[in-house]
Amino acid sequence: MTVWAIRCGTLFDGTGAAPLRDAGIIVADGRITAVGRADATAAPPGARTLDLSNRFVMPGLIDCHSHASIVPGLGDQLGQLCRGPVPQALAATRNLRQDLAAGTTTMRIMGEEHFVDIEVREAIEAGVITGPRLLVAGRGLAANNGHGRALVGYDGVDEVRRGARENLRRGANHVKIFVTGGVSSPGAMSTSSAYTREEIRAAVEEAERAGTYAAAHAHGGAGLRLAVQEGVGTIEHAALAEDEDIALMIERRVWLITTFAIFLHPRGIEGGDGQRPAIMEKMRWARRVVDENFPRHLASGVRFACGTDAVHGAMPFELQTLVRLGVSPQNALLAGTRWGAEACRIDRDTGTLQAGKRADLIAIDGDPLRDIAAMDRVSLVMKDGVTYDGVLGGQR
Ligand SMILES: [Zn+2]
């Protein structure tokens, strides 16, 4: 059993408490056993010391929406999903290492084919490959004529139930259903629902029967509202959400999972399908809508957390975008940590640095509460008490 005594220059514990200067964290067997002022967290005998006294230490980031195998900058994301399981697993191996180094210690995967995500989750847990802890959906449930349909479509209540049950039998942590259109597919971006009320209800019921929840890809409008009314736990993207959509989400306490990088980052859709003028045009429009509406949505009181949607290593960019859209740096850090854990229903285990929680933390060179750009300078990542180099590599 490895015991760590970690010295922190500044500690942001994710509970909402003010940052603590000159703090200490004690870790035993992958869990935090004590956290507080340095003089109150003396190193137990035999502990290994980790000196982060010139670093800002905070909980590991929680990417609430990604895909392990996809690289959006390569274009044709659905085509990438439909490749065989071996190229998918190899791509995931590279991508997830990039995510971990940028600070993501937990990642929610929102759809893969061949149940690759389940295998990859197990391989990470077994220490075969390196990556964030994964929460996985298995196959996304998409209508045959809907956005997100990869190798299989699911039409009608019975097929939706069968799809949900197959994912859950294989070990999915949650159910993903595609309700509205999306940005990366051609044609107008529809906010009407590809699924009927009964089909969405079936996905939610099957998830809840198995003790979990359904997450809906929905950009706004009638599709988003149908998904919220039928009881999904999280709405993914919501780029075209109107004030009335957000009001309904607040009323039903549904989480908004923002995914800015996929629309805004050069390594997002822009680098791939954005090379097609029609897609780029659609994206420019989505960007304008996001810039116009999100400062209001993010200040509305709706509960939000964020994801990269497969722009690997871009969680810092997500948090920086929240700040650009008017969120305080403190709330941006909370969105990337504790709120993400709450949205993914794992907050009893991670998301804050408190005794009993998993030892998932990152060290940053700089103070992101003063300058959110510092999020790009992750020098060390600890997951379950095991240390990994951050993007700054050996500079720790
Ligand atoms: Zn996605």
Residues whose N, C-alpha, C, O or C-beta is under 5 A from the ligand:
A	BS01	ZN	M110 D309
